[in-house]
Structure formats: C-alpha cells, structure tokens
Amino acid sequence: MLTVYTDGASIGNPGKVGIGYVIYENDKIIKEGSVYLGVQTNNFAEYMALVFALIDVIGMGKKECQVFADSQLLCEQINGNYKVKNNNIFPLFVLAKTLIGQLDKFKISHIGREKNKEADKLSKKAAGFLV
C-alpha cells in the first residue's frame, strides 16, 4: 500500500495557488509533485493536489493507497461526512471520486499541518511563497 501526503497552498483566497504531494512506498519516497495552478481558491488547490497524486498512483499501476491531508474539508467531503456545496469544487470532487473508484483500497485521513511538512513545502514553493 502506498502512503500519500497532499497539500494545497494559496497566496490570498482566491490567489496564486500551488499543490504539493509526496508518494511513499515502504517508507521511501517514490514520487513528488509540485505544480503552480494559477489564481484559484485554497480548496481548489487541496482538491487538485489529491487529483494529481491519484493520477500518479494509478499511472504507476498501484491499486491501494492511504492519503493524508491537512484539509479537514477535503477529507470530510471525500469520506462523505460533509456535502460539497461549492459549485466550483463539485467537478473536482466527482473527478477525485472517479479516480478513487479505480483503486481496490483507499483511505483518506485528516492530519495536522505539522505532520504534512514535505507536501506543504512543495505546495508553497509552487504557489510562490518560497523562492
């Protein structure tokens, strides 16, 4: 099972956004991603970080992953505990759930920001926080 950490960063909300994710297999980093996505909202960035990570997981031919994210909203919506009320986020929710449906085993859990430092650093770098 792969372990994935995702994060989205926004300079302003909406503002310049970046995403970051780190994929581990057997406690070893096998893939990192960091992408600037223009001007959007922080929630858009959180969802896109998950989507990009899932595309990589599926592209590697893997069928199981555990995702950790510091966005409670993202985790609760994906887990079905919160409704997706934002019309701009709903298509990303559908995309994420479609990708998740291609996996045999998936779990997403909310973690504190302090436990998500690597993905946080990648997302901030992509958004332009770090030079």
C-alpha positions, 0 to 999 in steps of 0.5 A, a space after each residue: 500500500 502506498 502512503 500519500 501526503 497532499 497539500 494545497 497552498 494559496 497566496 490570498 483566497 482566491 490567489 496564486 495557488 500551488 499543490 504539493 504531494 509526496 508518494 511513499 512506498 515502504 517508507 521511501 519516497 517514490 514520487 513528488 509533485 509540485 505544480 503552480 495552478 494559477 489564481 484559484 481558491 485554497 480548496 481548489 488547490 487541496 482538491 487538485 493536489 489529491 487529483 494529481 497524486 491519484 493520477 500518479 498512483 494509478 499511472 504507476 499501476 498501484 491499486 491501494 493507497 492511504 492519503 493524508 491531508 491537512 484539509 479537514 474539508 477535503 477529507 470530510 467531503 471525500 469520506 462523505 461526512 460533509 456535502 460539497 456545496 461549492 459549485 466550483 469544487 463539485 467537478 473536482 470532487 466527482 473527478 477525485 471520486 472517479 479516480 478513487 473508484 479505480 483503486 481496490 483500497 483507499 483511505 483518506 485521513 485528516 492530519 495536522 499541518 505539522 505532520 504534512 511538512 514535505 507536501 506543504 513545502 512543495 505546495 508553497 514553493 509552487 504557489 510562490 511563497 518560497 523562492 
